[in-house]
Amino acid sequence: MASMFSLPSEVMLTSLISQFPCREQQIRCLATLLAIRGAPSRNIVLYGLEATGKSAIAKALLQKLSTEPDNSLVNGDSDVPLDQLRYAVIKSAECITGRHLLEQTVGAVAKAVNWEGNVGRCENVAQLVVELGRMLEGWRTSDKEASNYRIVLVFDGIDHQREAPPTLLPGLARLGEIPLDPTSCTSLVSHTSTSPPTPSPNSSKFSHLLHQPPNSPSGAKETQETWSRFTSAVYDSLSKHSGRDILSFRSISLRLWPRFIKPILDGQLSATPFSRLLVANRSLFQNETVLIPGIISEPPLAKPGALVQAGNESKGKFQGIATQLPYYSRLLLVASYLASFNPPRLDTVHFMKSASSKRRKKGGGTALSRSSTTKRRTISRKLLGPQAFVLERMLAIFHCLKDDADSRGRHGNGNDRKRERQNGSADIQMAIATLASLRLLVKMGAQNAGDAMDGACRYRVAVGWEVVRGVARSVGVEAEDYLAD
């Protein structure tokens, strides 16, 4: 007489362990709990950090247990009758509501047991129990060769289910307590936990998981050794504190690997002294921009002789908001700052064409100093904050700045070009509306009072001095030359 308890096939477990390295303990434990003749459990909760292999291992193990006829035996004893195990995986990320999740569950179970009848609607957990009982009873009556039946429901990411009713998770957890025939098992896969039993791999396990290098700088042996030491350096410098899962670690390694082996491919260094190679590429491990996700592809690798030039050119680029606004929008922002912080009585300085050389001085250089003996101390307008200005005044300052600014933002270096006038055109009005929508300009008074493009409408700039100075320099204007104090 065969034993009622038997572990899963060792051949099957060995293949799974080779497919998922560093997860032998979790695979053996889960196989014992899912096997029909093992130590079956009604509810199994798999929780841990993301990208630790919970869903992949559970699905691969259930596929092995449901396809192999001797899955519950150690040596495949023929005296033991056949066992039937079916499973259904439901991904919560693909369900937009709790009702959608229940209907997906009914459909997945019907597909797993080859249900040929009509699939009814499922709006709550009570209807789910009725539909499951009807389909499982039909499965048992249609397949009478097996002696033991079991259905496993896997809810992947159930803790992140959107618009889930409060009774959904407790109801799914108690499905195993309902006397269904065949026996059901509910497996809940969660991606958040305080003490995950599916731990994140360490440095050696990460390197073991990424054992295949993507490119070969020299021979196979040298490449494998360089790749293993490279992944350890990436983990210690970048992934240890920012990328705690295998997916982010693999992404960072694949992005840095072509740059890391470039000196080897160019013939400047060899792969054997890894310390020299690491020192030559130390900037890769000190720069954290590789950790920032983006959709823009990286520029191609430069030639060896152009490394110094590329480094010098990158220092001259303007960063921040200056690279995101169009040419005239930047001029409008600078003009708005001058209109907010310069008193209106000094606006004549901007329109004096003959005083362009004097304008380079602090405060315009045109105001005459009084010879009075008594002087009173005044507070700088920068400390008083931005003041409201009329839209017509700002546009007048804008045209003055446009004539003095260089033309590299839109027209290249054309000094002899014929500059066009933008007297209230649609582009300028649209740029002002865009700056207001971005909250770079704030409309004073009621938001809906009057037209926003009215010349008498009052605005106030909402950016600081450091931002305006960078924006002004990006269009060839020094904002200090136009400030009154």
NUGUDREN-625305 format. One record per residue (C-alpha): residue in one letter; x, z, y. Coordinates in Angstrom, 3 decimals. Layout:
<site A <X Z Y>>
...
% end
This chain:
<site M <0.000 0.000 0.000>>
<site A <1.377 -0.993 3.339>>
<site S <1.930 1.531 6.085>>
<site M <-0.639 1.761 8.860>>
<site F <2.177 2.070 11.421>>
<site S <4.864 -0.588 11.772>>
<site L <7.076 -1.613 14.652>>
<site P <7.030 -5.151 16.041>>
<site S <9.324 -7.735 14.551>>
<site E <12.975 -7.143 15.374>>
<site V <13.611 -10.881 15.584>>
<site M <10.955 -11.219 18.255>>
<site L <12.320 -8.262 20.225>>
<site T <15.859 -9.624 20.056>>
<site S <14.773 -12.948 21.521>>
<site L <12.954 -11.190 24.351>>
<site I <15.924 -8.937 25.078>>
<site S <18.209 -11.966 25.311>>
<site Q <15.694 -13.651 27.608>>
<site F <15.357 -10.587 29.869>>
<site P <18.725 -8.788 29.972>>
<site C <19.007 -5.183 31.159>>
<site R <15.404 -4.509 30.073>>
<site E <15.795 -3.521 26.411>>
<site Q <14.305 -0.039 26.787>>
<site Q <11.257 -1.275 28.694>>
<site I <10.641 -4.143 26.239>>
<site R <10.743 -1.912 23.156>>
<site C <8.502 0.707 24.751>>
<site L <5.937 -1.841 25.907>>
<site A <5.958 -3.653 22.551>>
<site T <5.186 -0.404 20.740>>
<site L <2.243 0.312 23.052>>
<site L <0.782 -3.202 22.831>>
<site A <1.220 -3.936 19.119>>
<site I <-1.889 -3.408 17.003>>
<site R <-0.036 -1.492 14.273>>
<site G <2.288 0.270 16.689>>
<site A <1.130 3.068 18.981>>
<site P <-1.651 1.291 20.873>>
<site S <-2.820 2.743 24.158>>
<site R <-6.061 2.126 26.012>>
<site N <-4.503 2.048 29.483>>
<site I <-0.970 1.044 30.425>>
<site V <0.288 1.155 34.014>>
<site L <3.431 -0.828 34.836>>
<site Y <4.713 0.120 38.255>>
<site G <7.969 -0.324 40.105>>
<site L <9.685 -2.317 42.812>>
<site E <9.016 -6.003 43.290>>
<site A <10.960 -8.602 41.292>>
<site T <11.955 -6.194 38.507>>
<site G <10.403 -8.207 35.675>>
<site K <7.152 -6.326 35.083>>
<site S <4.773 -9.288 35.046>>
<site A <7.198 -11.688 33.356>>
<site I <8.064 -9.282 30.532>>
<site A <4.427 -8.316 29.917>>
<site K <3.302 -11.938 29.758>>
<site A <6.186 -13.038 27.500>>
<site L <5.651 -10.095 25.147>>
<site L <1.913 -10.705 24.864>>
<site Q <2.539 -14.370 24.181>>
<site K <4.872 -13.462 21.312>>
<site L <2.453 -10.899 19.889>>
<site S <-0.489 -13.301 20.012>>
<site T <1.235 -16.333 18.458>>
<site E <3.385 -14.962 15.626>>
<site P <1.401 -14.172 12.433>>
<site D <3.780 -11.409 11.377>>
<site N <4.153 -9.913 14.843>>
<site S <3.292 -6.391 13.720>>
<site L <5.701 -6.242 10.792>>
<site V <9.360 -5.478 10.455>>
<site N <9.975 -7.710 7.438>>
<site G <6.749 -9.729 7.296>>
<site D <5.040 -8.004 4.351>>
<site S <2.334 -10.298 2.981>>
<site D <0.137 -7.409 1.728>>
<site V <-0.875 -6.500 5.251>>
<site P <-3.920 -8.469 6.486>>
<site L <-3.717 -10.663 9.550>>
<site D <-4.093 -9.139 13.003>>
<site Q <-5.548 -10.960 15.980>>
<site L <-4.354 -10.108 19.495>>
<site R <-5.524 -12.037 22.530>>
<site Y <-4.668 -11.453 26.171>>
<site A <-5.805 -12.519 29.630>>
<site V <-3.712 -12.299 32.816>>
<site I <-5.557 -11.984 36.133>>
<site K <-3.508 -12.248 39.338>>
<site S <-4.945 -10.291 42.229>>
<site A <-3.049 -12.436 44.732>>
<site E <-5.269 -15.381 43.770>>
<site C <-8.525 -13.434 44.295>>
<site I <-9.877 -13.026 47.809>>
<site T <-12.528 -10.379 47.042>>
<site G <-13.323 -7.825 44.363>>
<site R <-16.187 -9.950 43.038>>
<site H <-13.833 -12.913 42.792>>
<site L <-11.494 -10.766 40.690>>
<site L <-14.285 -9.822 38.277>>
<site E <-15.417 -13.419 37.867>>
<site Q <-11.830 -14.506 37.272>>
<site T <-11.584 -11.798 34.617>>
<site V <-14.655 -13.061 32.791>>
<site G <-13.363 -16.625 32.920>>
<site A <-9.901 -15.641 31.649>>
<site V <-11.367 -13.665 28.728>>
<site A <-13.685 -16.550 27.819>>
<site K <-10.694 -18.870 27.706>>
<site A <-8.627 -16.416 25.651>>
<site V <-11.270 -15.936 22.921>>
<site N <-12.396 -19.593 22.969>>
<site W <-15.911 -18.731 24.117>>
<site E <-18.171 -21.771 23.936>>
<site G <-21.291 -20.286 25.502>>
<site N <-22.274 -19.962 29.120>>
<site V <-20.265 -17.610 31.323>>
<site G <-22.597 -15.441 33.385>>
<site R <-22.143 -14.156 36.897>>
<site C <-20.284 -10.905 37.413>>
<site E <-20.837 -8.916 40.598>>
<site N <-19.777 -5.409 39.554>>
<site V <-17.958 -3.512 36.825>>
<site A <-21.199 -2.857 34.899>>
<site Q <-21.870 -6.576 34.506>>
<site L <-18.213 -7.037 33.529>>
<site V <-18.670 -4.637 30.606>>
<site V <-21.782 -6.491 29.441>>
<site E <-20.095 -9.900 29.600>>
<site L <-16.958 -8.646 27.841>>
<site G <-18.993 -7.081 25.032>>
<site R <-20.946 -10.296 24.510>>
<site M <-17.836 -12.501 24.361>>
<site L <-15.795 -10.127 22.175>>
<site E <-18.641 -9.806 19.689>>
<site G <-18.847 -13.576 19.478>>
<site W <-15.074 -13.754 18.932>>
<site R <-15.249 -11.351 15.989>>
<site T <-18.123 -13.133 14.307>>
<site S <-16.455 -16.535 14.658>>
<site D <-13.084 -15.386 13.284>>
<site K <-13.611 -13.280 10.144>>
<site E <-10.175 -13.775 8.568>>
<site A <-8.461 -11.003 10.519>>
<site S <-9.062 -7.321 9.957>>
<site N <-7.861 -5.940 13.294>>
<site Y <-8.781 -7.352 16.679>>
<site R <-7.516 -6.464 20.127>>
<site I <-7.930 -7.908 23.608>>
<site V <-5.457 -7.033 26.394>>
<site L <-6.405 -7.461 30.054>>
<site V <-3.480 -7.638 32.501>>
<site F <-4.315 -7.152 36.190>>
<site D <-1.209 -8.226 38.092>>
<site G <-0.818 -6.642 41.536>>
<site I <-4.125 -4.793 41.376>>
<site D <-2.968 -2.326 44.053>>
<site H <-2.838 -5.177 46.608>>
<site Q <-6.321 -6.515 45.894>>
<site R <-8.116 -7.620 49.061>>
<site E <-11.622 -6.363 49.860>>
<site A <-11.753 -4.266 46.714>>
<site P <-14.718 -1.869 46.369>>
<site P <-13.840 1.801 45.912>>
<site T <-15.125 1.811 42.328>>
<site L <-13.109 -1.214 41.177>>
<site L <-9.845 0.435 40.200>>
<site P <-11.408 3.511 38.502>>
<site G <-13.839 1.249 36.648>>
<site L <-11.081 -1.021 35.339>>
<site A <-9.016 1.974 34.295>>
<site R <-11.911 3.289 32.159>>
<site L <-12.637 0.043 30.349>>
<site G <-10.698 1.336 27.364>>
<site E <-13.087 4.284 27.004>>
<site I <-16.083 2.009 26.450>>
<site P <-16.717 1.457 22.708>>
<site L <-16.109 -2.280 22.546>>
<site D <-15.443 -4.075 19.312>>
<site P <-12.737 -5.464 19.223>>
<site T <-10.654 -2.760 20.889>>
<site S <-9.676 -3.498 24.476>>
<site C <-6.583 -2.474 26.399>>
<site T <-6.228 -2.568 30.174>>
<site S <-2.764 -3.090 31.648>>
<site L <-2.440 -2.515 35.389>>
<site V <0.671 -3.935 37.071>>
<site S <1.517 -2.283 40.393>>
<site H <4.315 -3.164 42.807>>
<site T <4.480 0.143 44.683>>
<site S <5.543 3.522 43.423>>
<site T <7.559 6.570 44.424>>
<site S <9.452 6.893 41.127>>
<site P <9.400 3.520 39.368>>
<site P <10.050 3.528 35.621>>
<site T <11.163 -0.102 35.975>>
<site P <14.312 0.584 38.006>>
<site S <16.143 -1.865 40.211>>
<site P <19.412 -3.103 38.683>>
<site N <22.742 -1.894 39.982>>
<site S <25.768 -3.993 40.920>>
<site S <26.970 -4.655 37.365>>
<site K <23.468 -5.529 36.143>>
<site F <22.906 -7.830 39.099>>
<site S <26.124 -9.680 38.308>>
<site H <25.103 -9.894 34.660>>
<site L <21.717 -11.367 35.583>>
<site L <23.383 -14.028 37.739>>
<site H <25.953 -15.004 35.152>>
<site Q <25.792 -18.774 35.775>>
<site P <27.665 -19.940 38.909>>
<site P <26.058 -22.881 40.736>>
<site N <29.299 -24.738 41.494>>
<site S <32.737 -24.992 39.893>>
<site P <35.734 -24.803 42.253>>
<site S <38.284 -25.287 39.452>>
<site G <37.987 -24.466 35.764>>
<site A <35.143 -22.781 33.924>>
<site K <37.056 -19.532 33.381>>
<site E <38.247 -19.284 36.986>>
<site T <34.771 -20.107 38.258>>
<site Q <33.137 -17.398 36.153>>
<site E <35.642 -14.782 37.287>>
<site T <35.333 -15.790 40.948>>
<site W <31.533 -15.807 40.752>>
<site S <31.335 -12.349 39.179>>
<site R <33.615 -10.804 41.791>>
<site F <31.822 -12.690 44.554>>
<site T <28.407 -11.345 43.512>>
<site S <29.817 -7.815 43.420>>
<site A <31.117 -8.235 46.974>>
<site V <27.756 -9.606 48.148>>
<site Y <25.906 -6.683 46.589>>
<site D <28.203 -4.041 48.102>>
<site S <28.175 -5.551 51.607>>
<site L <24.680 -7.031 52.036>>
<site S <22.228 -6.632 49.168>>
<site K <22.820 -2.947 48.484>>
<site H <21.073 -1.865 51.678>>
<site S <18.758 -4.803 52.440>>
<site G <18.023 -6.833 49.294>>
<site R <16.938 -4.446 46.550>>
<site D <15.552 -7.061 44.152>>
<site I <17.025 -9.888 42.120>>
<site L <15.254 -12.633 44.092>>
<site S <16.718 -11.718 47.475>>
<site F <20.125 -11.069 45.907>>
<site R <20.123 -14.486 44.252>>
<site S <19.007 -16.184 47.478>>
<site I <21.792 -14.557 49.501>>
<site S <24.412 -15.384 46.880>>
<site L <23.396 -19.041 46.669>>
<site R <23.460 -19.396 50.453>>
<site L <26.927 -17.884 50.826>>
<site W <28.539 -19.453 47.749>>
<site P <29.217 -22.951 49.233>>
<site R <30.873 -21.408 52.299>>
<site F <32.844 -18.976 50.184>>
<site I <34.424 -21.623 47.944>>
<site K <34.993 -24.137 50.765>>
<site P <38.685 -23.125 51.220>>
<site I <39.185 -23.728 47.488>>
<site L <37.560 -27.155 47.598>>
<site D <39.617 -28.098 50.677>>
<site G <42.841 -27.067 48.956>>
<site Q <43.713 -24.343 51.458>>
<site L <43.503 -21.442 48.977>>
<site S <43.351 -20.976 45.235>>
<site A <40.857 -18.989 43.191>>
<site T <43.350 -16.689 41.483>>
<site P <44.176 -14.256 44.328>>
<site F <40.630 -13.176 45.047>>
<site S <41.760 -10.726 47.732>>
<site R <43.134 -13.542 49.913>>
<site L <39.941 -15.510 49.431>>
<site L <37.890 -12.450 50.373>>
<site V <39.938 -11.829 53.526>>
<site A <39.618 -15.467 54.589>>
<site N <35.813 -15.256 54.257>>
<site R <35.319 -11.725 55.560>>
<site S <33.116 -13.021 58.393>>
<site L <30.491 -14.048 55.818>>
<site F <30.047 -10.453 54.682>>
<site Q <30.084 -9.022 58.216>>
<site N <27.373 -11.318 59.589>>
<site E <23.803 -10.237 58.786>>
<site T <22.100 -13.445 59.952>>
<site V <21.901 -14.579 56.331>>
<site L <19.399 -11.770 55.737>>
<site I <16.956 -13.176 58.306>>
<site P <14.466 -15.547 56.653>>
<site G <13.854 -18.906 58.286>>
<site I <12.473 -22.372 57.682>>
<site I <15.245 -24.300 59.463>>
<site S <17.912 -25.680 57.166>>
<site E <21.474 -24.597 57.728>>
<site P <23.842 -27.044 59.475>>
<site P <26.338 -28.882 57.272>>
<site L <29.739 -27.381 56.764>>
<site A <32.253 -28.490 59.372>>
<site K <35.619 -30.016 58.642>>
<site P <38.689 -27.763 58.465>>
<site G <40.033 -29.039 61.809>>
<site A <36.750 -28.476 63.611>>
<site L <36.345 -24.785 62.826>>
<site V <37.834 -23.593 66.118>>
<site Q <35.861 -26.055 68.213>>
<site A <32.588 -25.098 66.566>>
<site G <33.285 -21.443 67.267>>
<site N <33.995 -22.125 70.945>>
<site E <30.914 -24.279 71.409>>
<site S <28.611 -21.663 69.930>>
<site K <29.682 -19.165 72.582>>
<site G <28.339 -21.380 75.383>>
<site K <24.835 -21.622 74.020>>
<site F <22.068 -19.690 75.716>>
<site Q <20.141 -17.291 73.561>>
<site G <16.736 -15.704 73.903>>
<site I <13.807 -17.062 75.854>>
<site A <15.951 -19.699 77.617>>
<site T <16.042 -21.770 74.429>>
<site Q <12.277 -21.592 73.879>>
<site L <10.881 -22.620 77.274>>
<site P <10.886 -26.162 78.718>>
<site Y <12.981 -27.083 81.729>>
<site Y <10.305 -26.764 84.418>>
<site S <8.866 -23.608 82.859>>
<site R <12.245 -21.932 83.245>>
<site L <12.428 -22.984 86.896>>
<site L <8.911 -21.648 87.466>>
<site L <9.860 -18.318 85.905>>
<site V <12.912 -17.991 88.180>>
<site A <10.822 -18.952 91.210>>
<site S <8.233 -16.333 90.256>>
<site Y <10.922 -13.669 90.065>>
<site L <12.249 -14.610 93.514>>
<site A <8.720 -14.603 94.935>>
<site S <8.109 -11.121 93.507>>
<site F <11.351 -9.500 94.671>>
<site N <12.121 -11.360 97.935>>
<site P <10.126 -10.512 101.060>>
<site P <8.106 -13.433 102.455>>
<site R <9.929 -13.300 105.804>>
<site L <13.156 -14.430 104.119>>
<site D <11.673 -17.492 102.428>>
<site T <13.023 -19.683 105.217>>
<site V <16.476 -19.257 103.705>>
<site H <15.438 -21.355 100.702>>
<site F <14.335 -24.281 102.873>>
<site M <17.401 -24.489 105.127>>
<site K <19.160 -27.565 103.778>>
<site S <22.111 -27.173 106.126>>
<site A <22.840 -23.644 104.955>>
<site S <23.542 -24.412 101.295>>
<site S <27.086 -23.099 101.597>>
<site K <25.906 -19.902 103.225>>
<site R <23.250 -19.495 100.550>>
<site R <25.964 -18.669 98.052>>
<site K <26.462 -15.366 99.813>>
<site K <24.628 -12.219 98.926>>
<site G <21.251 -12.047 100.592>>
<site G <21.270 -15.634 101.827>>
<site G <23.946 -15.095 104.493>>
<site T <21.696 -16.110 107.381>>
<site A <20.296 -12.815 108.555>>
<site L <22.199 -11.479 111.577>>
<site S <23.291 -7.888 111.462>>
<site R <22.049 -5.717 114.272>>
<site S <24.522 -3.871 116.419>>
<site S <22.489 -0.720 116.535>>
<site T <24.349 2.485 115.954>>
<site T <21.646 4.112 113.839>>
<site K <21.040 2.714 110.361>>
<site R <18.391 3.906 107.983>>
<site R <18.725 3.836 104.233>>
<site T <16.316 1.508 102.392>>
<site I <15.342 1.404 98.738>>
<site S <16.295 -1.719 96.831>>
<site R <13.360 -3.969 96.013>>
<site K <14.535 -4.085 92.391>>
<site L <13.757 -0.385 92.135>>
<site L <10.304 -0.816 93.663>>
<site G <9.182 -3.199 90.953>>
<site P <7.748 -6.713 91.186>>
<site Q <5.309 -7.418 93.998>>
<site A <2.337 -9.777 93.953>>
<site F <2.804 -13.268 95.387>>
<site V <0.590 -16.220 96.237>>
<site L <0.777 -19.247 93.953>>
<site E <1.470 -21.650 96.845>>
<site R <4.510 -19.609 97.898>>
<site M <5.940 -19.656 94.402>>
<site L <5.513 -23.443 94.148>>
<site A <7.402 -23.904 97.419>>
<site I <10.308 -21.854 96.067>>
<site F <10.124 -23.824 92.826>>
<site H <10.666 -27.167 94.606>>
<site C <13.634 -25.698 96.439>>
<site L <15.179 -24.490 93.187>>
<site K <14.522 -27.828 91.513>>
<site D <16.533 -29.659 94.149>>
<site D <19.476 -27.272 93.806>>
<site A <19.461 -26.925 90.018>>
<site D <21.590 -29.129 87.829>>
<site S <19.803 -31.642 85.631>>
<site R <21.265 -30.931 82.228>>
<site G <18.001 -29.427 80.991>>
<site R <16.107 -32.725 80.976>>
<site H <18.094 -35.624 82.529>>
<site G <21.641 -35.029 81.305>>
<site N <24.412 -35.169 83.935>>
<site G <22.775 -37.811 86.120>>
<site N <23.877 -36.709 89.613>>
<site D <22.918 -40.045 91.178>>
<site R <19.479 -40.164 89.638>>
<site K <16.344 -40.379 91.759>>
<site R <14.627 -37.053 91.532>>
<site E <10.890 -37.207 91.360>>
<site R <8.558 -34.807 93.096>>
<site Q <6.164 -32.622 91.142>>
<site N <3.591 -31.864 93.820>>
<site G <0.968 -29.963 91.859>>
<site S <0.965 -32.326 88.906>>
<site A <-0.721 -31.508 85.621>>
<site D <2.586 -30.607 83.945>>
<site I <3.375 -27.905 86.491>>
<site Q <-0.129 -26.483 86.403>>
<site M <-0.040 -26.451 82.610>>
<site A <3.350 -24.722 82.653>>
<site I <1.984 -22.001 84.937>>
<site A <-0.995 -21.491 82.644>>
<site T <1.346 -21.292 79.649>>
<site L <3.528 -18.660 81.324>>
<site A <0.401 -16.658 82.111>>
<site S <-0.833 -16.909 78.519>>
<site L <2.570 -15.716 77.267>>
<site R <2.256 -12.688 79.592>>
<site L <5.389 -13.709 81.480>>
<site L <3.217 -13.973 84.582>>
<site V <0.415 -11.474 85.180>>
<site K <-2.601 -12.384 87.275>>
<site M <-3.540 -9.726 89.804>>
<site G <-7.118 -8.598 90.284>>
<site A <-9.993 -9.457 87.969>>
<site Q <-9.038 -11.785 85.152>>
<site N <-12.138 -13.962 85.526>>
<site A <-12.361 -13.900 89.313>>
<site G <-11.762 -17.378 90.716>>
<site D <-9.735 -20.233 89.329>>
<site A <-6.405 -19.318 87.771>>
<site M <-4.807 -22.432 89.310>>
<site D <-6.112 -21.762 92.822>>
<site G <-3.380 -21.782 95.453>>
<site A <-4.536 -18.438 96.830>>
<site C <-4.448 -16.773 93.417>>
<site R <-1.984 -13.886 93.232>>
<site Y <0.450 -13.345 90.360>>
<site R <3.235 -10.939 89.465>>
<site V <6.276 -11.591 87.300>>
<site A <6.532 -9.540 84.091>>
<site V <10.172 -10.068 83.070>>
<site G <13.302 -8.197 84.028>>
<site W <16.488 -9.110 85.811>>
<site E <18.600 -9.715 82.711>>
<site V <16.084 -12.194 81.321>>
<site V <15.741 -14.084 84.595>>
<site R <19.494 -14.314 85.109>>
<site G <19.948 -15.874 81.664>>
<site V <17.059 -18.282 82.236>>
<site A <18.436 -19.272 85.650>>
<site R <21.899 -19.962 84.267>>
<site S <20.401 -22.155 81.553>>
<site V <19.154 -24.539 84.272>>
<site G <22.288 -24.293 86.422>>
<site V <21.070 -21.780 89.001>>
<site E <22.630 -18.460 89.941>>
<site A <19.757 -16.123 90.709>>
<site E <22.055 -13.787 92.684>>
<site D <22.478 -16.445 95.369>>
<site Y <18.767 -16.407 96.160>>
<site L <17.989 -12.689 96.117>>
<site A <17.620 -11.006 99.471>>
<site D <19.175 -7.692 98.387>>
% end
